[in-house]
Amino acid sequence: MNTYHIIATRRTNSNTSEHGFGDYPTYTDFVACTVEADTIRKAQNKAKKLHPNRFMFGGSCGNECLTQTELLQRPSLRLLGAAA
């Protein structure tokens, strides 16, 4: 079994000059869930069963599913609750 990390994006937007008065929000990626599965598709299904209304893996705004090695290649990603 492999460990897969589900990556979600948080959007921060305050109506101040820091965010261009609402025109330029800040997007922050973070680890939302960690599951163990045989394949990436089974990991996505497990994540959907754990949190039915939270994850979507298709489309332009879908969540990402990364392995442990892929996660370590993205140093800018905040590890919230995931072991590095």
C-alpha angles and dihedrals in degrees: 000000000000129000115240127190121209110218120207131183125231119203118210119191127163122176093244136106089263089072097032092262090297099320098098113041123185116243118204123188118211141167106265100174140003121209137171118226143143097245137018091250092054089049090054091050092050091050091050091051092050094048108017099181100036109063131061121171103191137068131033096302098042126130122260126234114210134179122231093262093048089050092053090054090063105068092171091065114102112232104217107180096341125117113238 
